[in-house]
């Protein structure tokens, strides 16, 4: 009898598009690069549509073995900065209604149920917000830098380096040398949430990755967040694939526990 390896089921968050490929109706939208990055290592994928029913979200998290928080539009500033000016808010490009509400509930459930979680770009920012941190609402005006942090045209290229922080899990995973990353974000972490530690920074000091502190890690499942998009780089730069190998492995362990 041939023993088969358990395929973990991973929930992937999505956006709502104005129209789909079949009909000009609103549809679920998620970049295929996320899916490929997971299925390449044996995962099954469940794309979560934008729903806001707490019981539905809790049940979805209970049925999966891991959660991937994807990128997307800006996060509503009132979630972390009630005094944000209308001028700053006008510079944002928000996701469709409901996504912030859904993902805030989802993150709380992921933490409560101790499910492995990889948070990318928007997800990296929103976990920080849910845990009590803040964001730069408009990075170009609030924190000008010579480092290019938003270049959509070169989203499949490494355009600036990051340095991982010694002693962090990400440093162990990616190594001590600088790592080239892409950069397509308008917002970024400002004040780090309690319980998180910085796992990597850009050369201008901007936070590029977080994880739980050693003291907090035992309270939650496997967790890593990154501001960049490793799913767009993994085929050209295999070092970025290590994040998905480990995340799928943690989810597989969850599935067999």
Secondary structure, 3 states (H helix, E strand, C coil): CCCCCCCCEEEEECEEECCCCCCCCCEEECCHHHHHHHHCCCCEEEEECCCCCHHHHHHHHHHCCEEEECCCCECCHHHCCCCCCHHHHCCCCECCCCHHHHHHHHHHHHHHHCCEEEEECHHHHHHHHHCCCCEECCHHHHCCCCCCCECHHHCCCCCEEEEECCCCHHHHHHCCCCEEECCECCCEECCCCCCEEEEEEECCCCEEEEEECHHHHCCCCCEEEECCCHHHCCCCCHHHHHHHHHHHHHHHHHHHC
